[in-house]
Amino acid sequence: MNHSQTVLLAKAEHYCAYQERSHFEVRMHLLEWGAKGDVLEEILSLLIQHNFLNEERFATTYTRGKFNLKGWGKLKIKQRLKLKQIPSSIIEKALNSIPTDEYEEKLRNILNQKKQTITESNAFKNQHKLTQFALSRGFESSLIYQLLRE
């Protein structure tokens, strides 16, 4: 490796050490920084070998963060992971890391919080607003309807 490649590797290691990254994100940054062809692939390979990059770890960390901190549902998380070009098998594994009871409790809390802010007196419109809100957060319609019936 020449000096410029070593600098690129160090920059990429720093970028990955700051927070978990997907292979796609790192690849895009390396391209922006001027890495091309074999050099880019070699740097990615070294990052994986030295455990700076790990798709499963990234997907699980991303999933837990978006679920716990942002209150996103599985559909929205799945969509965002696909945009980061994470393989479907890894996405499913990451989504399955969310315990079902925690998932339902999070949706229940989101619906209760939103219910406090809705001033609609019509029960049907009220339900519709709650449903739309939960759908926009990426929760499954069947689960939303189930919890709203409770």
N, C-alpha and C positions, 0 to 999 in steps of 0.2 A: 504494500500500500504506500502510495506517495503521500506527501505532506497534505495536499488539498483533500485527499480521500480520508486521511486521519482526522482532519478538522471536521469534515462532514460527519464522520462516525461519532466524534465527540459531541457535536451539536445534536445529532439524532439521539444519542444516549441521554443527554440532558433533557431533551424534549420528552422522551419516554419516561424518565425518572420522575419528572414533575407530576404526572398523573398517568393512569392507564390510557393507552392509545390502541386504536385498531391498526391493522396492517395498512389498510386503505389510507387512513389519515397520515401515517408516517410516509407512505409512498408519495402522497401528494406534496408533503412538505419537502421531501428529498428532491422531487422534481423542481419545486420552486427554488430550492437552493442550488440547483444546477447539476444534480446527479443524473446520470443517464446510463442506460444499458446495463452492462455487466457490473459497473461500479455500484449502481443503485441496488441491484440484486445481491451483490456481495455484502453491502451494508445491511440490508434487510436480513440476510442470512445470519450475519454476526449478531444483530440485535436479538434475533430469535434464540440463537445458541447461548447467548449470555443472559437470557431470560428478561431482557428489557421489553420484549414483545411476546404476548401470549393472548391469542384470540379468546380462549375460554375465560381466562381471568378478566380480560377486558369486558366481555359480554356480561359476565356475572356481576362485576363491579358496577357497570353502567346500569344494568337492570335494577339492582338493589338501590342505587342512588336515585334514579328517576322515580322508582316506586316510593321509597321512604321520604325523600326530600321534596319531590314535585307532585307526588300523588297521582302519577300516571298509571293507567291500566295497561294490561298486557298487549292490547292491540296497538297502542301508540308506541310502546317500547319496541315491539316487534318491527313496526314500520321504520322506526329510526335506526334500528340495528341493520335492517336490510339496506338502508341508504348508505351505511358504513361498510357494506359488502361483507357482512358476517355470514358465514354459511348457516343454512336453515337448521342443521342438526345442533349447532352450537347455540343458536337462538333459543331453540326449544329447551335445551338443557338449562340455559340461564333463566328462562321464564319459569321452568319447573322448580327453580330454587326458591321461589316465593311460596311460602306455606299458604294453603287454601284458606285457613281461618284468618290469617293476617290480611289476605287479599280482600276477603269479604268484609272484614272489620274496617279496613281502609275505605272501601266504597261506602259502607254504612255511615262512617264519620263524614265523608265528603257530602253525601246526600243530606245528612242532618244539618251540616253547616250551611249548605246552600238553601235548605228549606227556611232557615232563619232570615235569609235576605229577600225571599220572594214575598211580595205584597199582594199577589194575585188571590182573589177570593174564589174564583172558579176552580173547583177541584181538578177538573180535566186539564185546564191550562197549567195549573200548578204541577201536575204529574208530567205534562209534556216538557215544561221548562227544566224540571229535575232530570228527566230522561236525556234531553238534549245536552245538558251540562255534563252529565256522566259519560255520554257518548263522546263528547269533545275531549274528555280526559283519557279516552282509549279503553273504557271498560266495555265488556260484552253486553249486548242488549238483553240476553236471556237472564244474566245475573242481575242487571239493573231492575228488570221487571219483577224478578223473584223478590228482591229486597224491598221494592216499593209496595209489593202486596202484603208484606209482613206488618 
